[in-house]
Amino acid sequence: RLGHLGGVTLRSLEPGALVLHGAARTLTMSQMMHVTSLGRVVHDRHHNPARFPDEDPAERLIVPGPLVLAAVNSCAGRELHEVLFQTMHQVNFTNVLHPNEVVTAATYVLSRSESLSGELEKLEVATLGLKNIPGGGAEALREYPLPRGLFVRDAPLRTDELVDALADHPLVKPENVVCQAFRSVYRQAPKAEPFLL
């Protein structure tokens, strides 16, 4: 009787799907300074606020690029679910991210292919990292869709192209985009199996 209900192991994603990730992340100054110390990041912009006393305290430090990318991928992780392996093709850090700024993401599925056995799938995706979006997460963008031209490209947008693409968008402005990542994501292929108790 339960066999016809089945059980779906993963959310199915098809080419052309835009996933607005509900998760939002922040990196505090202490978290950032711990990680930059562990990673031996030596630039003063990442760990020495005393070096820039004339600047606004909230903007003295800049989050390093690898941490920005980690925060963006973390936001995208729940909906992409169980990423086994990924390959970064191109990443563009468009604007700086300061500690305590809220980061979220939106991912567009460019293509999907399955292995011969049907156990694994490869998704080519473009993920946009966004900061300080009104309403918190990228789900606030459901009423105002992002232009498809932000994602369907061979390479990340240059700054002037980003300004043109977002000129009429009511929520997302070019200064809200912190990262554009084009990557291949390998994960278990969604399949329906009978659920037995």
C-alpha positions, 0 to 999 in steps of 0.5 A: 500500500505504501509502495505507490507513494514512494520516497524521493531522496533529493529535490529534482532540479532541471535546466532553467530552474532558478533556486532562491536560497532561503539561508542567510549567513554572516561572518562576525569579525572574530570568526573572520579573524580566527580563520584568517589567522589559521589560513595565514592571511597576511593583508592588513585589510583582513585582520588589522582594524587599527591600521585604518582608524579614519574609516568607518568601523564597520568598513575597516575590514574586508572578508577574504574571497575564500570566506565569501565563496564559502558563505555563498556555497553554504547558503546554496547547500541546503537546496542543492543537498548532498553535494559530493564533489564540485569543480569551480570553473570561474569565480568573480568577486564583484564587491567587497563584503564586510564582517556582519553583512548578511549574505544569501544566494540564488542559483540557476541550473544551466544544464543537467546530465546523469551517469550511465548507472543513473546513480549520480548527476552533474549540474552546471550551475551559476550561483550569485552571492548577494549581500544586504538584501531587504527582507533577509534571504533571497526568498524576498526576490520571489516577487521581483525575479532576477534577470536571466542574463545574470546567469546564462553566460559563459563568464561572470559579468563585468562591473559595467554589464552588472550595472546594466543588467540590474538597472531596473531591479527594485531590490538588487543593485550592483553593489549587492552582488558580492560573488558570481560563481560558475561551477559543476556540482556532482550529487546523488541523482534523485530517484523514487524508491518504495518506502517500507516500514 
